[in-house]
């Protein structure tokens, strides 16, 4: 007897490779985000080879720092099944208040203390969100929409509406501090700012909290099912206080980096980037319903959104199409994650 081999069917080796890739994507959805990132890079680099210059990489790293800090905070809340849209208002109130305090009353304050004040201020404002969510038993989206308007109203009514252009010397020097400075063939100097290390440090801290501590386990447990998490002994009050305080602290830190890098404090800054931040976290594999996601996926989502917003213009894509591309990527990623969850 002869065995008949169907040439149209995949070979065992090919089928095995396909199954391994599918299983890998199902376990680690951030690899799909990485694929989108590579595809976008290949497209832009093919259309405009100037994309592959080191200066482009430095610009992406610079632009990703503030959004990345916001996204890490939002990811922690999404992992617990909540959502926060007040983080930009927290950042604006914390960074402008501390900048005005230092510029007017404490000009000689060390830069580390300046960042500490802004971080603690943001954490305190985030705690307000946690207390309200826990005490009112209201959806976090509703609460943070309210506090977003509250915090911005307090800032513009009682703190100030004037741009602070003359920053204290230590803040200006931090914004100019270079981690790496290179000279191009054309004689231009490209700089990788030192504050990108802050994003790296916070990413490692967030990963450690979520993967190596009891609080991290509680965050994912609450995101999976608050009822079951409470039956297992997790303290929902402590989880809510932690996630909102941590997100607020990162917002305060991101706000101060934003001031130092731009070398001015504008109370009207950071309005409207909430959607970009949430999109980055969702593109990184975190579900709105909670219980899933990784720090690496969040960072990849941030890089993807930053690239869409900053380098698509290099490929001749009009800036008005940026939202279209972001929305399309979210739909594609959402469809992929739904299929993955069903499997």
C-alpha positions as CSV (number, residue, x, y, z in Angstrom):
1,X,0.0,0.0,0.0
2,X,1.2,3.5,-0.8
3,X,0.6,6.5,1.5
4,X,-0.9,9.4,-0.3
5,X,0.4,12.8,0.9
6,X,-1.9,15.8,0.4
7,X,0.5,18.5,-0.9
8,X,-2.0,21.2,0.0
9,X,-2.0,20.5,3.7
10,X,0.8,21.9,5.9
11,X,3.7,19.7,6.9
12,X,3.9,18.5,10.5
13,X,6.8,20.8,11.1
14,X,5.0,23.8,9.7
15,X,1.9,23.0,11.6
16,X,3.9,22.6,14.8
17,X,5.6,26.0,14.2
18,X,2.3,27.7,13.6
19,X,0.8,26.2,16.8
20,X,3.8,27.3,18.8
21,X,3.5,30.9,17.4
22,X,-0.3,30.9,18.1
23,X,0.3,29.7,21.7
24,X,3.0,32.3,22.2
25,X,0.7,35.1,21.1
26,X,-2.1,33.8,23.3
27,X,0.1,33.7,26.3
28,X,2.0,36.9,25.6
29,X,-0.3,39.4,23.6
30,X,2.4,42.0,23.8
31,X,4.2,40.2,21.0
32,X,1.3,41.3,18.7
33,X,2.0,44.9,19.8
34,X,5.7,44.3,19.0
35,X,4.7,43.0,15.5
36,X,2.6,46.2,14.9
37,X,5.6,48.3,16.0
38,X,8.0,46.5,13.6
39,X,5.4,46.8,10.8
40,X,5.1,50.5,11.3
41,X,8.8,51.0,11.6
42,X,9.4,49.0,8.3
43,X,6.7,51.1,6.5
44,X,8.1,54.5,7.6
45,X,11.7,53.4,7.1
46,X,11.0,52.2,3.6
47,X,9.2,55.4,2.6
48,X,11.8,57.6,4.3
49,X,15.2,56.0,5.1
50,X,15.9,59.0,7.3
51,X,13.8,57.3,9.9
52,X,16.7,55.0,10.8
53,X,18.9,57.8,12.0
54,X,19.8,57.8,15.7
55,X,18.2,61.2,16.2
56,X,14.8,59.6,15.5
57,X,15.4,57.0,18.2
58,X,16.4,59.7,20.7
59,X,13.3,61.8,19.8
60,X,11.0,58.7,20.4
61,X,12.7,58.1,23.7
62,X,12.3,61.7,24.8
63,X,8.6,61.8,23.7
64,X,7.8,58.5,25.4
65,X,9.0,59.4,28.9
66,X,6.0,61.5,30.1
67,X,3.4,59.4,28.3
68,X,5.1,56.2,29.5
69,X,4.9,57.3,33.2
70,X,1.2,58.1,32.7
71,X,0.6,54.8,31.0
72,X,2.3,52.8,33.7
73,X,-0.1,54.3,36.3
74,X,-3.1,53.8,34.1
75,X,-2.0,50.2,33.5
76,X,-2.0,49.5,37.3
77,X,-5.6,50.8,37.6
78,X,-6.8,48.9,34.5
79,X,-5.2,45.7,35.9
80,X,-7.4,46.1,39.0
81,X,-10.5,46.6,36.8
82,X,-10.8,50.4,37.2
83,X,-10.1,53.4,35.0
84,X,-8.7,56.8,35.6
85,X,-9.0,59.9,33.4
86,X,-7.9,62.5,36.0
87,X,-4.2,61.8,35.8
88,X,-3.4,64.7,33.5
89,X,-5.3,67.1,35.8
90,X,-3.3,65.7,38.8
91,X,-0.1,66.2,36.9
92,X,-0.9,69.8,35.9
93,X,-2.0,70.7,39.5
94,X,1.0,69.1,41.1
95,X,3.7,70.3,38.7
96,X,2.4,73.9,38.4
97,X,1.9,74.3,42.2
98,X,5.4,72.9,43.0
99,X,7.0,75.0,40.3
100,X,5.4,78.2,41.5
101,X,6.3,77.4,45.1
102,X,9.9,76.8,44.2
103,X,10.2,79.7,41.8
104,X,8.7,82.3,44.2
105,X,9.4,81.1,47.7
106,X,12.1,78.3,47.6
107,X,14.4,79.0,44.6
108,X,17.3,77.0,46.1
109,X,15.4,73.8,46.7
110,X,17.4,70.7,45.5
111,X,16.1,69.1,42.4
112,X,15.5,65.8,44.1
113,X,13.3,67.5,46.7
114,X,11.4,69.3,43.9
115,X,10.6,66.0,42.3
116,X,9.7,64.5,45.7
117,X,7.2,67.3,46.4
118,X,5.5,66.9,43.0
119,X,5.4,63.1,43.4
120,X,3.9,63.3,46.9
121,X,1.4,66.0,45.8
122,X,0.3,63.8,42.9
123,X,0.0,60.8,45.3
124,X,-2.2,62.8,47.7
125,X,-4.5,63.9,44.9
126,X,-4.6,60.3,43.7
127,X,-5.6,59.2,47.2
128,X,-8.6,61.5,46.9
129,X,-9.7,59.4,43.9
130,X,-9.2,56.2,45.9
131,X,-11.1,57.4,48.9
132,X,-14.0,58.6,46.7
133,X,-14.2,55.4,44.7
134,X,-14.1,53.3,47.9
135,X,-16.6,55.4,50.0
136,X,-19.1,56.2,47.2
137,X,-19.0,52.7,45.7
138,X,-19.2,54.5,42.4
139,X,-17.5,53.5,39.1
140,X,-14.0,54.9,38.9
141,X,-14.7,56.4,35.5
142,X,-17.4,58.6,36.9
143,X,-15.4,59.6,40.0
144,X,-12.3,60.5,38.0
145,X,-14.2,62.5,35.4
146,X,-15.5,64.6,38.3
147,X,-12.1,65.0,40.0
148,X,-10.6,65.8,36.6
149,X,-12.8,68.9,36.4
150,X,-12.3,69.6,40.2
151,X,-8.5,69.5,40.1
152,X,-8.3,71.7,36.9
153,X,-10.8,74.1,38.4
154,X,-8.7,74.4,41.6
155,X,-5.6,74.9,39.6
156,X,-6.9,77.7,37.4
157,X,-9.0,79.4,40.2
158,X,-6.6,79.4,43.1
159,X,-3.1,78.6,41.9
160,X,-2.6,80.5,38.7
161,X,-3.1,80.8,35.0
162,X,0.2,82.5,34.0
163,X,3.0,80.7,32.3
164,X,6.2,80.3,34.4
165,X,9.0,80.8,31.9
166,X,11.9,81.6,34.2
167,X,12.3,78.3,35.9
168,X,14.7,77.9,38.8
169,X,18.2,77.1,37.7
170,X,18.2,73.5,39.0
171,X,15.1,72.6,37.1
172,X,16.4,74.2,33.9
173,X,19.7,72.3,34.3
174,X,17.9,69.0,34.8
175,X,16.0,69.5,31.6
176,X,19.2,70.0,29.7
177,X,21.1,67.2,31.3
178,X,22.3,64.7,28.7
179,X,22.6,61.0,29.1
180,X,24.3,60.7,25.7
181,X,25.4,63.4,23.3
182,X,26.6,62.7,19.8
183,X,27.9,64.7,16.9
184,X,26.4,63.9,13.5
185,X,28.2,64.0,10.1
186,X,26.5,67.4,9.4
187,X,27.9,68.9,12.6
188,X,24.6,68.7,14.5
189,X,24.5,67.6,18.1
190,X,21.9,65.0,19.1
191,X,21.1,64.5,22.8
192,X,19.5,61.6,24.7
193,X,18.1,63.4,27.8
194,X,19.0,61.9,31.2
195,X,15.3,61.9,32.3
196,X,14.6,58.9,30.1
197,X,16.2,56.9,33.0
198,X,13.3,57.8,35.1
199,X,10.9,55.9,32.9
200,X,13.3,52.9,33.0
201,X,13.5,53.0,36.8
202,X,9.7,53.4,37.3
203,X,9.1,50.5,34.8
204,X,11.3,48.2,36.9
205,X,9.6,49.3,40.1
206,X,6.1,48.8,38.6
207,X,7.1,45.3,37.3
208,X,8.5,44.4,40.7
209,X,5.4,45.5,42.6
210,X,3.0,43.7,40.2
211,X,5.0,40.5,40.0
212,X,6.9,40.1,43.2
213,X,4.7,41.5,46.0
214,X,1.4,40.6,47.6
215,X,-0.1,43.9,46.5
216,X,0.6,43.1,42.9
217,X,-1.2,39.8,43.3
218,X,-4.1,41.6,44.9
219,X,-4.3,44.1,42.0
220,X,-4.7,41.3,39.4
221,X,-7.0,39.3,41.6
222,X,-9.3,42.3,42.1
223,X,-9.2,43.0,38.4
224,X,-10.2,39.4,37.7
225,X,-13.1,39.3,40.1
226,X,-13.5,41.7,43.1
227,X,-16.0,39.3,44.8
228,X,-13.7,36.3,44.6
229,X,-10.7,38.4,45.6
230,X,-12.5,39.6,48.7
231,X,-13.5,36.1,49.6
232,X,-9.8,35.1,49.3
233,X,-9.0,37.7,51.9
234,X,-7.7,40.6,49.8
235,X,-8.5,44.0,51.2
236,X,-10.3,45.9,48.4
237,X,-9.9,49.2,50.3
238,X,-6.1,48.9,50.5
239,X,-6.0,48.0,46.8
240,X,-8.1,51.0,45.8
241,X,-6.0,53.3,47.9
242,X,-2.7,51.9,46.5
243,X,-3.6,51.9,42.8
244,X,-5.0,55.5,42.7
245,X,-2.2,56.9,44.9
246,X,0.5,55.2,42.8
247,X,-1.1,56.5,39.6
248,X,-1.3,60.0,41.1
249,X,2.3,59.8,42.2
250,X,3.5,58.9,38.7
251,X,1.3,61.7,37.3
252,X,3.0,64.2,39.6
253,X,6.4,62.9,38.6
254,X,5.6,63.0,34.9
255,X,4.3,66.5,35.2
256,X,7.5,67.8,36.7
257,X,9.6,66.0,34.0
258,X,7.3,67.7,31.5
259,X,8.0,71.1,33.0
260,X,11.8,70.5,33.1
261,X,12.0,69.2,29.6
262,X,9.9,72.0,28.1
263,X,11.6,74.6,30.4
264,X,8.3,76.3,31.2
265,X,5.2,75.6,33.4
266,X,1.9,76.0,31.6
267,X,-1.2,75.3,33.7
268,X,-3.1,74.5,30.5
269,X,-0.7,71.8,29.4
270,X,-1.4,68.1,29.1
271,X,-5.1,68.5,28.2
272,X,-6.4,65.9,25.8
273,X,-3.7,63.3,25.9
274,X,-5.7,60.9,28.1
275,X,-7.0,59.1,25.0
276,X,-3.4,58.5,23.7
277,X,-2.3,57.1,27.1
278,X,-5.3,54.8,27.5
279,X,-4.9,53.7,23.9
280,X,-1.2,52.9,24.5
281,X,-2.2,50.7,27.5
282,X,-4.9,48.9,25.6
283,X,-2.6,48.4,22.6
284,X,-0.1,46.9,25.0
285,X,-2.5,44.0,25.8
286,X,-4.3,45.2,29.0
287,X,-8.1,44.6,29.0
288,X,-10.4,47.3,30.1
289,X,-12.2,44.7,32.3
290,X,-9.0,44.1,34.3
291,X,-6.9,41.2,35.4
292,X,-4.4,41.2,32.5
293,X,-1.5,43.1,31.0
294,X,2.2,43.5,31.4
295,X,4.7,46.3,31.9
296,X,6.5,45.4,28.8
297,X,3.3,45.4,26.8
298,X,2.4,48.8,28.1
299,X,5.8,50.2,27.1
300,X,5.5,48.7,23.6
301,X,2.0,50.3,23.4
302,X,3.5,53.7,24.4
303,X,6.3,53.4,21.7
304,X,3.7,52.5,19.1
305,X,1.4,55.5,19.9
306,X,4.4,57.9,20.1
307,X,5.7,56.7,16.7
308,X,2.2,57.2,15.2
309,X,2.0,60.7,16.6
310,X,5.6,61.8,15.8
311,X,7.1,59.9,12.8
312,X,4.2,59.2,10.4
313,X,4.7,62.7,9.1
314,X,8.1,61.4,7.8
315,X,6.3,58.9,5.6
316,X,4.1,61.7,4.1
317,X,1.1,60.8,6.1
318,X,-0.9,64.0,7.1
319,X,-1.1,64.7,10.8
320,X,-4.9,64.6,10.6
321,X,-4.6,60.9,9.9
322,X,-2.8,60.1,13.1
323,X,-6.1,59.5,15.0
324,X,-7.3,57.3,12.2
325,X,-4.2,55.1,12.4
326,X,-4.4,54.9,16.2
327,X,-8.1,54.0,16.0
328,X,-7.4,51.4,13.4
329,X,-4.7,49.8,15.4
330,X,-6.9,49.7,18.5
331,X,-9.6,47.9,16.5
332,X,-7.1,45.4,15.0
333,X,-5.6,44.7,18.5
334,X,-9.0,44.5,20.1
335,X,-10.2,42.0,17.5
336,X,-7.0,39.9,18.1
337,X,-7.4,40.0,21.9
338,X,-11.0,38.9,21.6
339,X,-10.1,36.0,19.4
340,X,-7.3,35.1,21.8
341,X,-9.5,35.2,24.9
342,X,-12.1,32.9,23.2
343,X,-9.4,30.4,22.3
